[in-house]
Amino acid sequence: MDRHLADNTWFSSSAYGIADIALYAYTHVAEEGDFNLVPYRNLEPWFERVRAQPNHIRLLQETSALPVMSLEEDQAQRE
């Protein structure tokens, strides 16, 4: 993934697509499973690009495994 992202913005093509959605789902929380993502410098910028997509909804809070109680609460915290 890191090598691919060194030369590409997205996985599917030149635009955000289903491959990005599928890979992001597990990869953005890999550190919770004790996978160290620090050496993979191209992942965090990609995470940020995915999070910046219209209608992106975080299902888990970034700092804990507690579920977001409401979409309005999550949106208010991001603002």
Sequence and secondary structure as in RCSB ss.txt:
>XXXX:A:sequence
MDRHLADNTWFSSSAYGIADIALYAYTHVAEEGDFNLVPYRNLEPWFERVRAQPNHIRLLQETSALPVMSLEEDQ
AQRE
>XXXX:A:secstr
 HHHHHH S SSSSS  HHHHHHHHHHTTGGGGT   TT TTHHHHHHHHHTSTT   SB TTSS B S HHHHH
HHH 
